Amino acid sequence: MAWTPRSLHRSLVPLAAAPLVLTALTGSAYGAIESRGLEAPHWLMDLHQGEFGPLNLEPYYSVLLGVCTLVLVGSGVALFVRSGRKKPS
């Protein structure tokens, strides 16, 4: 099977979006809980920072999020540019 920009994008998006969505959700939840004057659970911030129990990605998590963002944007832009081309008749 030949890799097309669309098939590559479809393969990469779920992998790249998962840590971004997790970070957004846990950060929003933590902020919402703290803004109400409650003490947010510690595990919520651990997940937000990339600490997943025995798997501690905290030292690399910011880089991982940056790479994921670039992958999503890059593959999306490639699809956008490609869609602007005229199809041969």
MDAnalysis code that builds the backbone (N, CA, C; Angstrom):
import MDAnalysis as mda
import numpy as np

u = mda.Universe.empty(267, n_residues=89, atom_resindex=np.repeat(np.arange(89), 3), trajectory=True)
u.add_TopologyAttr("name", ["N", "CA", "C"] * 89)
u.add_TopologyAttr("resid", np.arange(1, 90))
u.add_TopologyAttr("resname", ["MET", "ALA", "TRP", "THR", "PRO", "ARG", "SER", "LEU", "HIS", "ARG", "SER", "LEU", "VAL", "PRO", "LEU", "ALA", "ALA", "ALA", "PRO", "LEU", "VAL", "LEU", "THR", "ALA", "LEU", "THR", "GLY", "SER", "ALA", "TYR", "GLY", "ALA", "ILE", "GLU", "SER", "ARG", "GLY", "LEU", "GLU", "ALA", "PRO", "HIS", "TRP", "LEU", "MET", "ASP", "LEU", "HIS", "GLN", "GLY", "GLU", "PHE", "GLY", "PRO", "LEU", "ASN", "LEU", "GLU", "PRO", "TYR", "TYR", "SER", "VAL", "LEU", "LEU", "GLY", "VAL", "CYS", "THR", "LEU", "VAL", "LEU", "VAL", "GLY", "SER", "GLY", "VAL", "ALA", "LEU", "PHE", "VAL", "ARG", "SER", "GLY", "ARG", "LYS", "LYS", "PRO", "SER"])
u.atoms.positions = np.array([
    [0.841, -1.181, 0.000],
    [0.000, 0.000, 0.000],
    [0.884, 1.242, 0.000],
    [0.596, 2.139, -0.904],
    [1.359, 3.381, -0.979],
    [0.792, 4.375, 0.029],
    [1.693, 5.084, 0.690],
    [1.261, 6.086, 1.668],
    [0.879, 7.358, 0.935],
    [-0.346, 7.762, 1.107],
    [-0.800, 9.044, 0.584],
    [-0.870, 10.007, 1.755],
    [-0.885, 11.304, 1.497],
    [-1.010, 12.248, 2.616],
    [-2.261, 11.982, 3.468],
    [-3.360, 11.609, 2.826],
    [-4.591, 11.347, 3.568],
    [-4.468, 10.114, 4.460],
    [-3.896, 9.030, 3.950],
    [-3.756, 7.821, 4.770],
    [-2.753, 8.046, 5.900],
    [-1.716, 8.820, 5.628],
    [-0.748, 9.143, 6.676],
    [-1.411, 9.989, 7.762],
    [-2.202, 10.973, 7.357],
    [-2.909, 11.831, 8.309],
    [-3.876, 10.996, 9.157],
    [-4.619, 10.109, 8.527],
    [-5.569, 9.258, 9.256],
    [-4.877, 8.340, 10.245],
    [-3.677, 7.918, 9.940],
    [-2.931, 7.047, 10.852],
    [-2.331, 7.816, 12.021],
    [-1.861, 9.020, 11.751],
    [-1.146, 9.787, 12.768],
    [-2.045, 10.574, 13.704],
    [-3.193, 11.016, 13.233],
    [-4.039, 11.889, 14.045],
    [-4.456, 11.251, 15.369],
    [-4.962, 10.029, 15.398],
    [-5.348, 9.471, 16.708],
    [-4.173, 9.374, 17.681],
    [-3.007, 9.020, 17.180],
    [-1.831, 8.903, 18.045],
    [-1.357, 10.259, 18.543],
    [-1.384, 11.244, 17.668],
    [-0.882, 12.566, 18.046],
    [-1.905, 13.355, 18.860],
    [-3.187, 13.146, 18.607],
    [-4.217, 13.918, 19.295],
    [-4.454, 13.442, 20.721],
    [-4.221, 12.178, 20.999],
    [-4.526, 11.623, 22.328],
    [-3.816, 12.371, 23.461],
    [-2.491, 12.567, 23.414],
    [-1.861, 13.302, 24.519],
    [-2.278, 14.768, 24.582],
    [-2.584, 15.372, 23.432],
    [-3.024, 16.765, 23.435],
    [-4.399, 16.901, 24.088],
    [-5.305, 15.999, 23.758],
    [-6.645, 16.031, 24.356],
    [-6.566, 15.739, 25.847],
    [-5.761, 14.752, 26.226],
    [-5.604, 14.424, 27.650],
    [-5.078, 15.628, 28.433],
    [-4.093, 16.309, 27.891],
    [-3.516, 17.469, 28.560],
    [-4.528, 18.612, 28.669],
    [-5.278, 18.828, 27.602],
    [-6.290, 19.892, 27.635],
    [-7.381, 19.579, 28.656],
    [-7.862, 18.347, 28.673],
    [-8.936, 17.977, 29.601],
    [-8.494, 18.030, 31.062],
    [-7.322, 17.479, 31.348],
    [-6.863, 17.465, 32.736],
    [-6.511, 18.870, 33.212],
    [-5.948, 19.687, 32.342],
    [-5.638, 21.070, 32.714],
    [-6.893, 21.880, 32.963],
    [-7.896, 21.699, 32.115],
    [-9.168, 22.407, 32.301],
    [-9.867, 21.956, 33.575],
    [-9.877, 20.657, 33.813],
    [-10.523, 20.133, 35.023],
    [-9.814, 20.637, 36.272],
    [-8.496, 20.602, 36.253],
    [-7.725, 21.074, 37.406],
    [-8.015, 22.551, 37.679],
    [-8.002, 23.365, 36.628],
    [-8.269, 24.789, 36.785],
    [-9.685, 25.059, 37.280],
    [-10.650, 24.307, 36.761],
    [-12.042, 24.498, 37.180],
    [-12.234, 24.127, 38.647],
    [-11.611, 23.067, 39.081],
    [-11.727, 22.634, 40.476],
    [-11.069, 23.644, 41.404],
    [-9.865, 24.071, 41.052],
    [-9.133, 25.032, 41.882],
    [-9.839, 26.397, 41.924],
    [-10.467, 26.812, 40.825],
    [-11.129, 28.116, 40.795],
    [-12.352, 28.163, 41.705],
    [-12.880, 27.011, 42.043],
    [-14.021, 26.953, 42.960],
    [-13.583, 26.855, 44.419],
    [-12.292, 26.991, 44.645],
    [-11.765, 26.959, 46.005],
    [-11.618, 25.561, 46.576],
    [-11.727, 24.563, 45.712],
    [-11.564, 23.180, 46.159],
    [-10.144, 22.717, 45.882],
    [-9.744, 21.679, 46.555],
    [-8.419, 21.124, 46.318],
    [-8.532, 20.014, 45.276],
    [-7.874, 20.216, 44.140],
    [-7.925, 19.227, 43.061],
    [-7.092, 18.009, 43.435],
    [-7.504, 16.835, 43.002],
    [-6.723, 15.634, 43.298],
    [-5.339, 15.695, 42.642],
    [-4.358, 15.186, 43.356],
    [-2.974, 15.241, 42.886],
    [-2.781, 14.446, 41.597],
    [-3.512, 13.346, 41.466],
    [-3.354, 12.512, 40.271],
    [-3.754, 13.252, 39.001],
    [-4.635, 14.247, 39.127],
    [-5.054, 15.016, 37.963],
    [-3.878, 15.816, 37.397],
    [-3.110, 16.449, 38.279],
    [-1.932, 17.188, 37.830],
    [-0.844, 16.230, 37.334],
    [-0.742, 15.061, 37.952],
    [0.229, 14.068, 37.469],
    [-0.067, 13.690, 36.019],
    [-1.342, 13.406, 35.714],
    [-1.713, 13.085, 34.334],
    [-1.434, 14.260, 33.410],
    [-1.748, 15.454, 33.859],
    [-1.549, 16.656, 33.056],
    [-0.075, 16.851, 32.689],
    [0.810, 16.469, 33.580],
    [2.242, 16.666, 33.354],
    [2.939, 15.465, 32.749],
    [2.193, 14.392, 32.466],
    [2.789, 13.250, 31.780],
    [3.269, 12.134, 32.685],
    [2.790, 12.094, 33.904],
    [3.176, 11.022, 34.825],
    [2.034, 10.008, 34.858],
    [2.258, 8.857, 34.256],
    [1.231, 7.830, 34.119],
    [1.588, 6.608, 34.944],
    [1.548, 6.765, 36.246],
    [1.884, 5.656, 37.147],
    [3.341, 5.261, 36.985],
    [3.571, 3.984, 36.632],
    [4.964, 3.538, 36.482],
    [5.660, 4.146, 35.260],
    [4.883, 4.630, 34.308],
    [5.449, 5.263, 33.114],
    [5.504, 6.774, 33.330],
    [6.688, 7.276, 33.617],
    [6.856, 8.698, 33.901],
    [7.488, 9.387, 32.692],
    [6.656, 10.069, 31.925],
    [7.141, 10.796, 30.748],
    [7.343, 12.281, 31.028],
    [7.252, 12.665, 32.277],
    [7.300, 14.076, 32.648],
    [8.495, 14.827, 32.051],
    [9.707, 14.267, 32.065],
    [10.835, 15.025, 31.493],
    [10.720, 15.243, 29.981],
    [9.941, 14.408, 29.295],
    [9.855, 14.459, 27.835],
    [8.491, 14.918, 27.336],
    [7.538, 15.115, 28.235],
    [6.151, 15.326, 27.844],
    [5.953, 16.624, 27.061],
    [6.625, 17.679, 27.422],
    [6.493, 18.943, 26.684],
    [6.987, 18.791, 25.254],
    [8.085, 18.100, 25.086],
    [8.617, 17.860, 23.739],
    [7.648, 16.984, 22.956],
    [7.111, 15.950, 23.594],
    [6.138, 15.065, 22.955],
    [4.915, 15.857, 22.486],
    [4.406, 16.750, 23.329],
    [3.253, 17.566, 22.953],
    [3.587, 18.489, 21.785],
    [4.778, 19.052, 21.795],
    [5.198, 19.909, 20.690],
    [5.299, 19.146, 19.382],
    [5.879, 17.957, 19.425],
    [6.000, 17.121, 18.224],
    [4.616, 16.712, 17.730],
    [3.738, 16.346, 18.646],
    [2.371, 15.969, 18.262],
    [1.655, 17.128, 17.577],
    [1.822, 18.314, 18.102],
    [1.205, 19.496, 17.497],
    [1.744, 19.729, 16.092],
    [3.057, 19.622, 15.935],
    [3.661, 19.818, 14.612],
    [3.214, 18.750, 13.621],
    [3.064, 17.512, 14.070],
    [2.597, 16.429, 13.200],
    [1.173, 16.709, 12.729],
    [0.302, 17.088, 13.659],
    [-1.080, 17.375, 13.285],
    [-1.175, 18.551, 12.318],
    [-0.472, 19.626, 12.627],
    [-0.510, 20.804, 11.766],
    [0.124, 20.490, 10.415],
    [1.267, 19.832, 10.428],
    [1.955, 19.522, 9.175],
    [1.147, 18.629, 8.254],
    [0.563, 17.586, 8.791],
    [-0.221, 16.688, 7.939],
    [-1.507, 17.366, 7.477],
    [-2.097, 18.203, 8.324],
    [-3.294, 18.936, 7.916],
    [-2.996, 19.944, 6.825],
    [-1.894, 20.659, 6.951],
    [-1.499, 21.631, 5.921],
    [-1.193, 20.911, 4.605],
    [-0.543, 19.764, 4.693],
    [-0.247, 18.998, 3.477],
    [-1.537, 18.596, 2.766],
    [-2.538, 18.200, 3.523],
    [-3.828, 17.855, 2.912],
    [-4.491, 19.090, 2.308],
    [-4.412, 20.209, 3.023],
    [-5.019, 21.444, 2.537],
    [-4.371, 21.897, 1.232],
    [-3.056, 21.869, 1.185],
    [-2.335, 22.294, -0.018],
    [-2.657, 21.349, -1.164],
    [-2.697, 20.085, -0.857],
    [-2.982, 19.089, -1.885],
    [-4.401, 19.231, -2.419],
    [-5.349, 19.603, -1.567],
    [-6.739, 19.738, -2.012],
    [-6.934, 20.931, -2.947],
    [-6.010, 21.882, -2.914],
    [-6.105, 23.046, -3.771],
    [-5.712, 22.771, -5.213],
    [-5.073, 21.647, -5.444],
    [-4.655, 21.304, -6.810],
    [-5.868, 20.864, -7.624],
    [-5.807, 21.162, -8.895],
    [-6.872, 20.707, -9.798],
    [-6.652, 19.245, -10.136],
    [-7.726, 18.487, -10.111],
    [-7.640, 17.074, -10.489],
    [-7.605, 16.977, -12.003],
    [-6.775, 16.072, -12.532],
    [-6.726, 15.921, -13.992],
    [-8.058, 15.393, -14.522],
    [-8.475, 15.906, -15.674],
    [-9.764, 15.508, -16.253],
    [-9.636, 14.233, -17.039],
])
